[in-house]
Amino acid sequence: MNRCPEIADKMMPLDEAVRRFIFNGCQLAIGGFTVNRNPMAAAYEIIRQGIKDIHLVCHSNGQALDILIGAGCVKRLEIAYSGTGRFAPTCIRFKKAVEQGGLEFEDYSNYQMALRFLAGALGIPFIPTKSGLGSDLVKYEGFPSEVRKEEKVANMKYALVGNPFSSEKDEVLLLPALTPDVTILHAQYVGEDGTVQINGLTFADLEQAKAADTVIITCEEIVPRSFIRLDPDKNSLPSFFIDAIVKVPYGAHPTACFKFYDYDPGHLKLYRKMAEDDNLFREYLDEWVYGIPSHEAYLSKVGTETLLKIKANPATGYAQGLDRK
Amino acid sequence: MIRYSDNEMMAIAAGRLVNDGDIVFAGTGVAMLAATVAKRIYAPQAVIFFETGGIDPSLEEIPMAVGDSRVMSGTSLNSGLIEAFSTVGHRKLHTIAFLGAAQVDRYGNLNTTSIGDYHKPGKRFSGSGGACDAAALASGIIIFMQHEKRRFVEKLDYLTSVGWYEGGNSRQELGLRRGGALAVVTNLGVLRFHKETKEMYLSEFFPGASVKQVVENTGFPVDVSGAKEALPPLPEELKVLREEVDPQRLICQSDMNASPG
């Protein structure tokens, strides 16, 4: 029955992966960037299971971040950017949550967040950078002092120090390392040996995975060992970092997955329209998340016509000529 | 006379500022058009890259976000954020970053975070993304703005990205080794920064716009004494922009996206 004995203990359905590894109050990092490779199927399952009080740590996550916030799963957020490009220059539910005061949030920059994950991956407590000197990122702490005492929250946002190796004045900012409880990535391929292969840009996915206690990979395809070992230069993460492997074709929809499918402009526009209004947004969640019994049912609802329209041309990696207006 | 949109004029004016051989960090929207026009007309040796890690993509179609799969296609190299920012700040490269913002001040500092109290803002935007990083690390930034009084402000509600900071040598004194704001390209013209004081001044106004309009729409005093009228878009520039860079007219005819990265 089991085609992949090497990863039998890691392969599981999506609902089981979320039930086993995601918990109320966990610190969570999600892979992808704005409209690309967001682990959407996993985000929908987190919402369906009613996980609460998530401490989300992000660089520029777009769609998954917005729906997790909109569905009330997120209590605390560290973030560099929230937007989905032309579809929502600022993510709608994020914007509402911040303006209405329903979210604990703290701003960093993309490079800073990537460095914080790198520090976590390297096992060092902090990492210096020049980026941010003089900015209000440094001037304003987002979290109140009582939050600073909580687990997985640094006791200050930044520290400004002089370069100890120079006799001249040379200041840098120290950034606290991040070690999320869980990181979820959506990848193109996982080999039968558990090796993960991400095609296209990797964003900060690899640092996010190596920094985390637990890693869940959702993927388009499980591929034979012979395929994944054919060109190891293409591979992204070895098996021993990975705790759960879930095959979810189109698991990043409505965001893109390079070489498999493009983003879905129609759906992102629909989302934007419905997210603007609280009642319509509840309807969106009912229709596209709570009321969906299985991933197959979700794809049926998206429809063959749309799935064909967004299918990527394998030569370019995206859907050429896709109507994106 | 050829008709053209504000976005087309802005993209072409900004494109003219790119030097051959520059390594250009592009955002989306007009910034992407500007970078692509520059490469196809003035600066064939320029290399366009994105904060997400894509270097020199073919850009046969306009990306809608810096995470778009179109920035990964036909590249010389696909990598990630850490590699991209090590390029932005690399000491041996001359890197130019195109950034947009909700607010700019007279020293070219930018706000893309929020209006009002940071903790409970009247209006929240996307946040820094890579803008703070590019502004800190690149050899220079070129800023895109709609020219409105509420956007050209005496004091930013939030300083997300450092331009010339408080003017003079203050940027270097912060510990930032290079960089600073080179120009602001708006729907009315091109503004630059005084060599010593680092204060913004009007360098060129666009055909159809006036010095008076610039003064009225700038929320701080701006020196306009040396301003000249800019060259309108040339037929060759518009042809490249319309036929090669944005044939689907995704950006040329739409409103500017004031968001960064």
Interface residues (C-beta under 8 A of the other chain):
Chain A: G32 F33 T34 V35 N36 H59 S60 G62 I79 A80 Y81 S82 G83 T84 G85 R86 F87 P89 T90 C91 F94 K95 V98 E99 G101 D107 Y108 S109 N110 Y111 Q112 A114 L115 L118 K130 S131 G132 L133 G134 S135 D136 L137 K139 Y140 G142 K169 D170 E171 V172 G200 L201 T202 F203 A204 D205 L206 E207 A256 F258 D262 Y263 A312 T316 G317 Y318 Q320 G321 R324 K325
Chain B: T28 G29 E51 T52 G53 G54 E60 E61 P63 M64 A65 V66 G67 D68 S69 R70 V71 M72 S73 G74 N78 S79 G80 L81 I82 F85 G89 T113 S114 Y118 H119 K120 P121 G122 K123 R124 F125 S126 G127 S128 G129 G130 A131 C132 D133 A136 L137 L156 Y158 L159 T160 S161 V162 Y165 R171 L174 G175 L176 R177 Q248 L250 N257 A258 S259 P260 G261
